[in-house]
Amino acid sequence: MQTPWAEITHFAGLDWGKDHHDVLVLDGTGRIVTEFRFDHTAEGWSLCRQKLAEFPQLALAVETGHNAAIERLVTLGYRVYPVHPRSSKSYRTRKLPSGTKTDRADCWALADALRLEGDSWHALTAPQPLVQQLRLLCRDEVGLIGQRTALINQLQQALYEYYPAALEAFDDWCAPSAWAFVETFPTPQALVQAGRHRWQKFLHTHGLYRPQMNEKRLAIFAEADQFCGHEAVTAAKSTLAIALAKMLCTLERQLARYRTLIEECFQAHPAHGLFESLPGAGPKLAPRLLGELLAVQPLAEQPQVLQCLAGMAPVSYQSGRVSVVYLRRQCNRSLRCAVHLWVDLSRHYCDWAQVYYAAHRQKGQSHACALRCLGMRWLKILAAMIRNHTPYDAALHAQNQLHHGSWVLQLQPDQPAVGDAS
């Protein structure tokens, strides 16, 4: 049970660094009672615990960014309040309008802001180990996919410089068969010398034999050395292409391992059925949504908070006659990416989602803006699902639309009768 805010007696600010951290503690009147620096080592963290043990009713504010330090603070049982870097800067500027910046000033500004305003802040809670593992696996998988895309772009650029026939013969360079082609026939000269029999064998072996494409590909292979880089360029770039192809094959095997681990973690969580029921989420986006949302479950149960956290809710700016709405950039970007992809796919599985999207497009909104509007609607539903621990039910949603007289239902081509909604 968390200590009530009224019983908090001391307020700390932590300014993190790569190899050391600074801490400053204030009492209820704003007086500095202690300050110290410790290293990011086992001995340093032991010192931190000894120093802070003098203040059992302590709340601690830390600027987001150093996940290892924040995670350790939460694991050690401290009441931790994350502060966005922009908010941290504004707190420091409020205390020191001259622009002075030091590690001590950052600690002081964070601690004093927590003392004065912390009762309305949200403290971090340690997610379940399974949820945390799933979230990290999904985020790392996305990072590896990004690296794969970068390697594919480098490979295509290398082939463009010395081996344009390979780019002409294959369209999908995300397929391992295309990388295998580069390894098997690394240069245009090697491809031509291999001959028709080896070309056909390669295509059959990798499942690429298509009657409508076979002759076209074979014709491209036969003339591969007619338009290519000169000898020096071919020698250098073919070495790079082989290296990139081998790295892509290795990376693809690791991504397959990640996919297996993610699926195991996802199926092991009792709430997996809830996220599997989301139309369009599928086996890749459902685990990402579970990991991101259940890691912050108390917040995910509140629709308005969830919409802001996922970056779907816009940011308004109004001053005098100026009134502008901006894209929300300060959000959980991993969650926003997953929600954006899921919402776009949901249009192909839900008639009401497609109608809602089309209605906003007809108003002149861009594709991305219309998806964010649809995302606002979906996140309201998802928050209720998490709060009530119930999967998505299309019939129940249609019944609710009828009950509230939703304009979306009126635009659907096949509007169900009231008696058919149950």
Secondary structure, DSSP 8 states (H G I E B T S, - for coil): ----GGG--EEEEEEE-SSEEEEEEEETTS-EEEEEEEESSHHHHHHHHHHHTT-SSEEEEEETT-HHHHHHHHHTT-EEEEE-HHHHHHHHHHH-TT----HHHHHHHHHHHHHHHGGGS-------HHHHHHHHHHHHHHHHHHHHHHHHHHHHHHHHHH-HHHHHH-S-TTSHHHHHHHHHS-SHHHHHHHHHHHHHHHHHHTT---HHHHHHHHHHHHTGGGS---HHHHHHHHHHHHHHHHHHHHHHHHHHHHHHHHHHHHHHSTTHHHHHTSTTTHHHHHHHHHHHHHTTHHHHTSHHHHHHHTT-S-EEEEETTEEEEE---SS-HHHHHHHHHHHHHHTTT-HHHHHHHHHHHHTT--HHHHHHHHHHHHHHHHHHHHHHT----HHHHHHHHHHHT-HHHHHSSS---GGG--
